[in-house]
Amino acid sequence: QVQLVESGGGLAQPGGSLRLSCVASGSGFRLYGMGWYRQAPGKQRELVAAITSGGSTNYADSVKGRFTISRDNAKNTVYLQMNSLKPEDTAVYYCNSYRGIGRDYWGQGTQVTVSS
């Protein structure tokens, strides 16, 4: 069983920055890709950024050039650095680890609010 615990959410002003962290319990962290998703009120959950076990990354068009995903395998942690935040980035952000059928793990979510 894998547990994911996110932290780092909060209130930021437009143009500001936040860094989210997600710590994974258990073994095998370095073997799997990780992702950050978000869900705004009334909208579907969407992929924000993902990183493979080898460190390759991909981003939603809406965050390219502003967000950076990274991982520290020694700490079983994945990060999401969010810069130049916009009000439309307001959402609950979730960490995900997909390890195969029946092994799709999610964190509890952390609220990010961008407002002046």
Secondary structure, DSSP 8 states (H G I E B T S, - for coil): ---EEEE--EEE-TT--EEEEEEE-SS-GGGS-EEEEEE-TTS--EEEEEE-TT--EEE-TTTTTTEEEEEEGGGTEEEEEE-S--GGG-EEEEEEEE-STT-EEE---EEEEE--
